[in-house]
């Protein structure tokens, strides 16, 4: 799926004052393919403009960096598990297990 040509995504970036490079698209983000499910909205469907809505909800991030920072905050050696348990339109929830 290509989200870079979406007029709705362009509108969102303009309204938020963000440039094209400020929100990584699936084509430019670097991540492990096993982490893909963390970035995608998977809890439902949209009645209209599903492609545009899916692109807006797609948020990639550095999973390993999140795990390292979270482990440091709780003074653990490392994060051994991260799962996506819930999500809604505005947030995703990732319980972490530390050792």
N, C-alpha and C positions, 0 to 999 in steps of 0.2 A: 504494500500500500504506500502511496506517495502522499505525504501530507504537506509538502512544500508548496503546492499550487492551490491549496484551498483558500478561497476568498474569505471564508469565515475565520480561518486561522490568521490570515493577513490582517483582517479587521481587529481581531483580538490583540495582536501584537501592536498595532497602531494605537488602540485605545489604552493599552498598558504602557505605552511609551517604550516598547522593546524593539530592538532591531532583529533582523532575521537570524543572526548568530546567537542571540541571547537565549533562545529556547531550542534545545537540540531536537532535530527531527529524527525519526527512525533511521534515515539514511546517513546522518552525520554522527550520531551518538556512538560512542565506543563502549561496549559492554559484552559480557558473555551471553551467548544464546540461551544458556540455562536460566539466566536472570530475566528474560524477556517478559515473563508473566507478571513480574513486579511492576512493569512500566505500563502495561495495558489495562484498560478498564474492562473487566470481565463479568461484572455483576448484572448486566442487563443489556437491553437494546433500546434504540430510539425509534420513535414513530416516523420521524422525518429527518433528513440530512444526517443520516447515520455516519457516513464517511467523514463529514466535517466534525461531528460530535466526537467520534472516535479519535480523530487527530488532536482535538483540543484536550481530551482526557489523557493522551499519551504523554507521560512524563518520565524521561530517563534520568538516571542518576548513578553515581559510582557506588555500587553495592558494597564492594570491599572497603571503601573509605568509610561508609556509614557504619559498617561492622567494627572497624578499628576505633573510630571515635566513640561509639557506644560502649565498647569494651573498656576503653580508657576512662570514661566517665564513671563507670561502676567499679573500676579498679579490678577488672577481670583479666585473665591472660588473653582470652580471645572469645569471639562469638562463634559458637559451633553450629547454630541453626538460626535461620531467618525464614519465616513463612508469612504469606499474606492471608490474614484471617477474615478481613472485612474491608469493604470500601463503599463509599457513596460518591456522589458527584463531586464533592469538595475534598475528600480525604481518603487515604489508604491507611490500613493498620497493619503493622509488622511486628508481632511479638518476636523477641530475640532470646536465645538461650546461651548462657555464658558458662565457661569453665575457667 
